[in-house]
Amino acid sequence: MDFSTAPELEDLLERASDFMDREVYPLESTMRESFEEALPLANEARERCKSTGLWAPQMPSEYGGMGLAFLPHAHMSEVLGRSPLGHYIFGCQAPDAGNMEILHKFGSEQQKERWLRPLASGQIRSCFSMTEPDRAGSNPTWLDTTAVRDGDDYVINGRKWFTTGGHLADVAIVMAVTNPDAAPHMRASQIIVPTNSPGFHHIRRLSVMGEEGYGWSSHSEIAYQDCRVPVDNLLGQEGFGFTIAQERLGPGRIHHCMRWLGICERAFDLMCDRAARRMVSPNKPLGSRQAVQHWIAESRAEIDAARWMVYHAAWKIDREGTRAARSEISSIKFFAAGVLQRVLDRAIQVHGALGMTDDTPLAWFFRHERAARIYDGPDEVHKSALARAILKNYGIELGSQGS
């Protein structure tokens, strides 16, 4: 397996890093109050990003993007992940990026023109409504929200939460049960819902560890109350909502992991700089303490191990497809999320009281990325899935709940 990067990709990553240095990192201080404070300057930086040809790395050129293949985009995700603003300014932030991908793959030509094109250009924002407050997110086949066919319309009823970017979004993609009598994985569909539709109600932004967030950088509770949309708003085929979700989540987990590696590298740099500069007594830097040295060494080894695991999973996806790489994807999802938590915790510890403030991005990362071990499948689900796949080679067949 050759994981080396081609010279043209190295050049691209260097250009992206230079843009991050010039345009992105300097804006982080404006985020200390909220994302809302950073938004005007961030939107100006987005326009400059477009002019440099670095916009929307995941989208094909016909939609104004860079048209990067899967693995180069993953590399880009690591560079951009070093700042909370990176993906937003480059036009590939969640959930918009995932919504663009499924609209591009499953959307009708009419849906692409109406929603994908303005979404890809950054003219509108979107959200993805799947998680429900009264149903376990670890079992996406078990949903309360329904979409009942009524003539040429669907009538949607249900409640969703942790709908990222739901605040101020222009359009939602909703996962709802359309075929209640079908097999579990064929019951739900994905439906496009403009947020100005009657019956779409934004209830609140959820406070996450004391921070409500704003716009893209927020999570919302949404109520669908007799929300009526045309049947033409169905994304793909009826009953294929779970399949589309898996198409979205599999590669998305790789991109999350690469973004986490970017966060890890940023936290590692800050930790090492603090260890070198902070004096605990005259001429005695914090880095002279053995405990701090061990944290640095452990962090370096764990980040490197996670990176090679991610590269291997991406390599297998490129060669054999997402389904063949399911075990590798499960492995990196819980392993990289764990590395991220440990590296951030060590970096905050090395910064002491400063690490608890928003004078560095560490506290922001810690608040927002604790969920890394929950979203896109909690650690425990991925560990069980991996264990079942391994035990199958030893002649043990276990159901999805390990029974």
KOLMI-68500 format. One line per field, with one value per residue (C-alpha): chain; residue number from 1; x, y, z. Coordinates in Angstrom, 3 decimals. Example, Ala and Ser with C-alpha at 12.3 -4.5 7.8 and 13.67 -1.06 7.14 Angstrom:
BEGIN
pase: c(A/A) $
romar: c(1/2) $
px: c(12.300/13.670) $
py: c(-4.500/-1.060) $
pz: c(7.800/7.140) $
// end
This chain:
BEGIN
pase: c(A/A/A/A/A/A/A/A/A/A/A/A/A/A/A/A/A/A/A/A/A/A/A/A/A/A/A/A/A/A/A/A/A/A/A/A/A/A/A/A/A/A/A/A/A/A/A/A/A/A/A/A/A/A/A/A/A/A/A/A/A/A/A/A/A/A/A/A/A/A/A/A/A/A/A/A/A/A/A/A/A/A/A/A/A/A/A/A/A/A/A/A/A/A/A/A/A/A/A/A/A/A/A/A/A/A/A/A/A/A/A/A/A/A/A/A/A/A/A/A/A/A/A/A/A/A/A/A/A/A/A/A/A/A/A/A/A/A/A/A/A/A/A/A/A/A/A/A/A/A/A/A/A/A/A/A/A/A/A/A/A/A/A/A/A/A/A/A/A/A/A/A/A/A/A/A/A/A/A/A/A/A/A/A/A/A/A/A/A/A/A/A/A/A/A/A/A/A/A/A/A/A/A/A/A/A/A/A/A/A/A/A/A/A/A/A/A/A/A/A/A/A/A/A/A/A/A/A/A/A/A/A/A/A/A/A/A/A/A/A/A/A/A/A/A/A/A/A/A/A/A/A/A/A/A/A/A/A/A/A/A/A/A/A/A/A/A/A/A/A/A/A/A/A/A/A/A/A/A/A/A/A/A/A/A/A/A/A/A/A/A/A/A/A/A/A/A/A/A/A/A/A/A/A/A/A/A/A/A/A/A/A/A/A/A/A/A/A/A/A/A/A/A/A/A/A/A/A/A/A/A/A/A/A/A/A/A/A/A/A/A/A/A/A/A/A/A/A/A/A/A/A/A/A/A/A/A/A/A/A/A/A/A/A/A/A/A/A/A/A/A/A/A/A/A/A/A/A/A/A/A/A/A/A/A/A/A/A/A/A/A/A/A/A/A/A/A/A/A/A/A/A/A) $
romar: c(1/2/3/4/5/6/7/8/9/10/11/12/13/14/15/16/17/18/19/20/21/22/23/24/25/26/27/28/29/30/31/32/33/34/35/36/37/38/39/40/41/42/43/44/45/46/47/48/49/50/51/52/53/54/55/56/57/58/59/60/61/62/63/64/65/66/67/68/69/70/71/72/73/74/75/76/77/78/79/80/81/82/83/84/85/86/87/88/89/90/91/92/93/94/95/96/97/98/99/100/101/102/103/104/105/106/107/108/109/110/111/112/113/114/115/116/117/118/119/120/121/122/123/124/125/126/127/128/129/130/131/132/133/134/135/136/137/138/139/140/141/142/143/144/145/146/147/148/149/150/151/152/153/154/155/156/157/158/159/160/161/162/163/164/165/166/167/168/169/170/171/172/173/174/175/176/177/178/179/180/181/182/183/184/185/186/187/188/189/190/191/192/193/194/195/196/197/198/199/200/201/202/203/204/205/206/207/208/209/210/211/212/213/214/215/216/217/218/219/220/221/222/223/224/225/226/227/228/229/230/231/232/233/234/235/236/237/238/239/240/241/242/243/244/245/246/247/248/249/250/251/252/253/254/255/256/257/258/259/260/261/262/263/264/265/266/267/268/269/270/271/272/273/274/275/276/277/278/279/280/281/282/283/284/285/286/287/288/289/290/291/292/293/294/295/296/297/298/299/300/301/302/303/304/305/306/307/308/309/310/311/312/313/314/315/316/317/318/319/320/321/322/323/324/325/326/327/328/329/330/331/332/333/334/335/336/337/338/339/340/341/342/343/344/345/346/347/348/349/350/351/352/353/354/355/356/357/358/359/360/361/362/363/364/365/366/367/368/369/370/371/372/373/374/375/376/377/378/379/380/381/382/383/384/385/386/387/388/389/390/391/392/393/394/395/396/397/398/399/400/401/402/403) $
px: c(0.000/1.415/-0.005/2.402/0.864/1.413/3.338/0.213/-1.657/1.256/1.064/-2.701/-2.351/0.353/-1.924/-4.729/-2.383/-1.208/-4.816/-5.547/-2.594/-3.636/-7.402/-8.726/-6.643/-6.727/-10.551/-10.672/-10.495/-13.835/-15.462/-14.888/-18.438/-20.211/-20.059/-22.386/-19.575/-17.263/-19.817/-19.398/-15.630/-15.882/-18.233/-15.771/-13.040/-15.332/-15.456/-11.665/-11.489/-13.624/-11.326/-8.278/-9.890/-9.990/-13.768/-15.892/-13.174/-15.766/-17.931/-17.378/-16.325/-19.771/-21.036/-18.135/-16.065/-12.598/-13.718/-11.287/-11.380/-12.172/-8.658/-7.388/-10.517/-9.776/-6.280/-7.817/-10.193/-7.242/-5.778/-9.112/-9.933/-7.159/-9.576/-13.258/-13.785/-11.810/-14.520/-17.028/-14.738/-13.805/-17.469/-17.415/-18.915/-21.306/-24.152/-24.108/-21.287/-23.107/-26.360/-24.574/-23.175/-26.523/-28.317/-25.639/-25.899/-29.642/-31.343/-33.419/-32.264/-34.934/-33.799/-30.178/-31.020/-33.281/-31.249/-27.836/-26.531/-27.236/-26.098/-22.792/-22.181/-22.855/-25.979/-28.192/-27.749/-29.211/-29.784/-30.313/-33.151/-32.698/-32.062/-35.155/-35.432/-37.608/-35.776/-32.256/-29.959/-27.945/-30.900/-31.775/-34.276/-36.568/-38.130/-41.280/-41.474/-43.872/-44.491/-47.933/-48.841/-51.855/-52.460/-49.442/-48.044/-46.352/-47.664/-44.859/-45.338/-42.677/-40.024/-36.291/-33.376/-29.624/-30.459/-27.114/-27.431/-31.235/-31.137/-31.441/-31.285/-33.179/-33.880/-33.958/-33.539/-35.793/-35.681/-39.247/-41.185/-43.119/-43.524/-44.314/-45.053/-41.810/-38.657/-36.845/-34.209/-36.841/-39.347/-37.907/-37.381/-35.528/-37.586/-36.527/-38.408/-37.984/-37.880/-40.537/-43.033/-46.184/-45.794/-42.004/-41.286/-37.865/-38.355/-34.982/-31.256/-29.943/-27.428/-24.349/-22.207/-23.444/-23.148/-26.234/-24.332/-25.564/-26.464/-24.239/-22.496/-25.596/-27.934/-31.699/-34.908/-37.438/-41.133/-42.919/-46.650/-48.740/-45.865/-46.935/-44.473/-44.818/-44.077/-41.520/-39.418/-38.667/-34.909/-34.153/-36.630/-39.270/-38.083/-34.405/-33.772/-31.552/-29.500/-28.979/-28.037/-25.396/-24.011/-23.743/-22.359/-19.714/-17.418/-18.487/-16.928/-13.569/-13.846/-14.748/-11.688/-9.414/-10.915/-10.272/-6.659/-6.399/-7.797/-5.329/-2.384/-3.507/-3.926/-0.557/1.192/-0.395/0.519/4.161/4.484/3.020/5.337/8.359/7.410/5.625/8.035/7.203/10.248/13.222/14.715/12.490/9.926/6.826/8.227/10.980/8.381/8.250/4.442/4.227/6.898/4.840/1.682/3.570/5.043/1.738/-0.104/2.403/2.236/-1.561/-2.080/0.308/-1.370/-4.818/-3.638/-2.321/-5.522/-7.549/-5.324/-5.746/-9.542/-9.638/-7.336/-9.679/-12.745/-11.032/-10.145/-13.127/-15.928/-17.519/-19.266/-16.017/-14.379/-17.081/-14.809/-12.022/-14.516/-15.816/-12.245/-11.188/-14.437/-14.018/-10.213/-9.748/-12.529/-10.765/-7.415/-9.076/-10.522/-7.230/-5.109/-7.493/-7.616/-3.814/-3.479/-5.974/-4.154/-0.819/-2.418/-3.832/-6.397/-5.744/-6.982/-10.429/-10.852/-11.647/-8.298/-7.213/-9.463/-8.982/-12.103/-14.221/-12.921/-13.531/-17.135/-18.054/-16.043/-16.997/-19.874/-17.364/-17.886/-21.668/-22.650/-22.453/-22.763/-21.621/-18.318/-20.054/-22.030/-18.894/-16.977/-19.767/-19.969/-16.232/-16.290/-19.172/-17.276/-14.184/-16.082/-17.837/-14.440/-14.404/-17.801/-19.892/-22.930/-24.331/-27.361/-27.153/-27.736/-25.084/-27.647) $
py: c(0.000/3.344/6.215/8.833/11.983/13.020/16.267/18.017/17.091/18.323/21.627/21.814/21.111/23.765/26.297/25.390/25.726/29.136/30.299/29.018/31.033/34.221/34.122/31.607/31.520/35.327/35.181/32.762/35.566/36.867/33.578/34.092/35.340/33.272/32.142/35.041/37.477/35.769/35.386/38.683/38.356/34.598/35.222/37.709/35.071/32.575/34.822/35.080/31.284/30.946/33.286/31.130/27.957/26.214/26.286/23.167/20.507/17.703/19.006/18.569/21.558/21.835/22.958/25.318/22.875/21.385/17.891/16.151/12.385/10.780/10.461/13.939/15.430/13.535/15.053/18.503/17.826/17.395/20.760/22.538/20.788/22.667/25.598/25.664/27.944/25.957/23.832/26.678/29.099/26.446/25.566/21.966/22.220/19.675/19.121/21.004/18.904/15.629/17.041/18.166/14.680/12.884/15.498/15.044/11.242/10.724/13.998/14.565/17.169/19.509/19.010/19.637/22.901/24.142/23.057/21.629/24.425/27.273/25.074/24.291/27.979/28.946/30.981/28.910/26.684/23.276/20.893/17.146/15.933/12.348/12.155/12.137/12.927/9.877/7.285/5.920/7.522/4.301/2.608/4.768/2.171/2.960/6.372/8.115/10.738/9.791/11.059/9.969/10.191/12.423/12.810/14.551/15.513/14.021/15.150/14.973/14.718/14.222/15.825/15.951/17.341/17.816/18.985/20.655/24.013/23.973/27.559/29.833/26.889/27.324/23.657/20.434/16.831/14.809/11.093/9.876/6.600/6.268/2.473/1.333/-2.270/-2.823/-4.474/-2.270/-1.024/-0.202/1.744/5.261/7.758/11.044/14.066/17.616/20.199/23.943/25.506/28.063/25.236/25.485/23.060/23.371/24.805/25.687/25.143/26.115/25.971/23.370/24.583/22.346/22.516/26.039/27.283/27.776/28.412/30.285/29.411/26.701/26.275/25.189/22.234/22.641/20.989/20.923/20.053/18.867/19.402/18.442/19.745/19.314/19.074/17.744/14.101/15.423/16.358/12.692/12.119/8.934/6.096/5.636/3.309/3.890/6.471/4.163/3.223/6.896/7.596/4.870/6.335/9.645/8.359/5.873/8.304/11.046/9.112/9.173/12.924/13.337/11.318/13.403/16.575/15.211/14.568/18.225/19.216/16.845/18.397/21.914/20.893/19.122/22.225/24.382/21.865/21.648/25.427/25.888/23.235/25.014/28.576/28.290/28.459/26.695/28.224/30.281/28.579/25.547/25.139/23.062/20.618/19.652/17.756/14.040/13.868/16.542/14.738/11.541/13.370/14.749/11.366/9.513/12.129/11.953/8.159/8.035/10.703/8.918/5.557/7.034/8.685/5.425/3.621/6.332/6.173/2.404/2.669/5.310/3.177/0.205/2.314/3.522/-0.057/-2.104/0.290/1.429/-1.876/-3.857/-1.356/-1.445/-2.958/-0.471/2.403/1.163/0.859/4.366/5.931/4.899/4.888/8.352/9.785/8.437/9.868/13.223/13.278/12.319/14.780/17.651/16.751/16.685/19.975/21.643/20.211/21.587/25.021/24.955/27.682/29.184/25.952/26.469/29.861/30.779/32.547/29.411/27.187/24.232/24.835/25.306/22.047/20.235/21.461/20.674/17.501/15.520/14.438/12.713/9.571/9.806/11.082/8.916/5.924/5.817/4.151/1.160/0.381/0.508/-1.685/-4.259/-4.189/-4.760/-7.557/-9.306/-9.134/-10.609/-13.361/-14.323/-15.569/-17.888/-19.389/-17.248/-15.542/-12.736/-10.549/-6.782/-6.457/-9.046/-11.678) $
pz: c(0.000/-1.076/1.000/-0.337/-1.789/-5.385/-6.009/-7.305/-4.104/-1.990/-3.862/-3.300/0.429/0.699/-1.024/1.362/4.362/3.160/2.817/6.336/7.663/5.854/6.055/8.565/11.738/12.164/12.320/15.245/17.800/16.462/17.516/21.223/21.725/19.064/15.465/14.677/15.452/12.973/10.201/8.274/8.004/7.388/4.460/2.963/3.305/1.533/-1.522/-1.561/-1.235/-4.362/-6.278/-5.433/-6.813/-3.410/-3.004/-2.363/-2.755/-2.666/-5.525/-9.287/-11.359/-13.000/-9.592/-8.935/-6.900/-7.181/-8.117/-5.772/-5.513/-2.169/-0.705/-1.753/-0.210/2.994/3.034/2.540/5.420/7.776/6.768/7.142/10.417/12.203/12.660/13.654/10.642/8.059/6.499/6.492/4.697/2.100/1.462/2.681/6.159/7.609/7.059/3.740/2.286/2.946/1.605/-1.551/-2.046/-1.768/-3.872/-6.526/-6.402/-5.879/-6.789/-9.902/-12.407/-11.113/-7.511/-8.487/-10.213/-7.446/-4.413/-5.232/-7.411/-4.926/-2.032/-3.726/-4.436/-0.820/-1.612/0.688/3.736/4.505/7.395/7.814/10.072/11.200/14.961/17.195/20.921/21.656/19.572/19.985/17.422/17.355/15.607/12.584/11.315/14.277/13.644/14.881/12.147/9.353/5.829/4.631/0.962/0.311/-3.401/-4.909/-1.496/1.532/4.916/7.481/11.236/13.872/15.995/15.300/17.225/16.838/13.348/12.705/10.974/11.321/12.548/9.485/7.033/3.765/3.166/5.183/4.119/6.396/7.184/7.715/7.621/4.357/4.266/7.839/6.861/4.955/6.302/8.873/6.426/3.776/5.873/5.652/2.848/2.563/1.571/0.725/2.815/2.268/5.728/4.771/4.240/6.394/9.280/9.539/12.986/14.341/18.073/19.530/19.257/21.692/24.243/23.978/27.106/27.719/24.125/21.973/18.759/15.710/12.148/10.737/14.103/16.015/16.567/16.496/17.588/14.737/14.750/11.605/12.122/9.095/6.992/3.361/0.462/-3.098/-3.807/-6.313/-3.275/-2.598/-2.785/-4.679/-4.347/-1.687/1.070/0.296/3.032/5.056/1.979/1.133/4.755/4.625/1.385/3.209/6.496/5.301/3.461/5.877/8.747/6.934/6.480/10.150/11.122/8.905/10.359/13.837/12.886/11.890/15.287/16.967/15.110/16.071/19.713/19.610/18.262/20.945/23.649/22.567/22.226/25.687/27.124/25.596/26.595/29.917/32.852/36.095/37.783/36.526/33.442/33.941/31.145/31.642/29.083/31.518/33.557/32.814/32.865/30.154/28.107/28.308/27.176/24.182/23.268/23.687/21.635/18.789/18.645/18.837/16.150/13.802/14.433/13.803/10.582/9.109/10.074/8.310/5.217/5.086/5.344/2.597/0.432/0.835/0.005/-3.173/-4.184/-3.014/-2.049/1.203/1.969/1.832/4.202/6.891/9.553/8.813/8.999/12.365/13.652/12.752/13.920/17.563/17.587/16.076/18.244/21.331/20.242/19.670/23.196/24.811/22.852/23.554/27.239/27.494/25.631/27.975/30.984/29.761/29.291/32.812/33.493/30.052/28.468/30.015/28.379/24.785/24.389/22.512/20.325/22.677/24.780/21.635/20.199/23.482/23.763/20.182/19.606/22.695/20.480/18.163/20.216/19.691/16.251/13.120/15.421/19.069/19.889/21.409/18.241/16.087/18.543/18.534/14.732/14.461/17.040/15.242/11.939/13.588/15.421/12.194/10.972/13.972/13.181/15.547/13.971/16.098/15.430/15.186/18.934/19.792/20.763) $
// end
